[in-house]
Amino acid sequence: MVYQSLEFDLIVYAPYRSVEGIIQDMEESSCGFNDDDQVQKLKHSALMEVDMIMLTDAPLLLPPGQLALAALRRGTQVHRVVDFDRYLACSLVTVLLRIPFQSWLNALMQLILA
C-alpha cells in the first residue's frame, strides 16, 4: 500500500537463471559431473529449493547468485545428489590458479594484515 502511494516499483530478480548457469559451469568444467541423470536430479532439487526461497524475504536481501548457490548447496544436502562442496573447492582452486601468484600473494597478505 505504501509503495503504491509513493508510485514506487519494486523489482526482484529470481535466481533461476543463476542456478542454470552454475549447473552449466559444473557440466563444462573439469570439476563438474558428467552423469546427465545426476545433473538433472541436481537441477530439479535446486529449483525446488529456489521455489521455497522465493516465498521468503531473501530475494529482497540477497543477490540472485548467492541465492542460487544456497539453493544448490541445500538441494545437494537434502537430496544427496552430488558433492557440491567438492565442486566449490575445485572451482576455487581453478580460479586461484588463473591469478598470477604474486598478485594472489599480495591480496592474501593484505587480508591478513587488515
Secondary structure, 3 states (H helix, E strand, C coil): CHHHHCCCCCCCCCCHHHHHHHHHHHHHCCCCCCCHHHHHHHHHHHHHHHHHHCCCCHHHHCCHHHHHHHHHHHHHHHHCCCCHHHHHHHHHHHHHHHCCHHHHHHHHHHHHHC
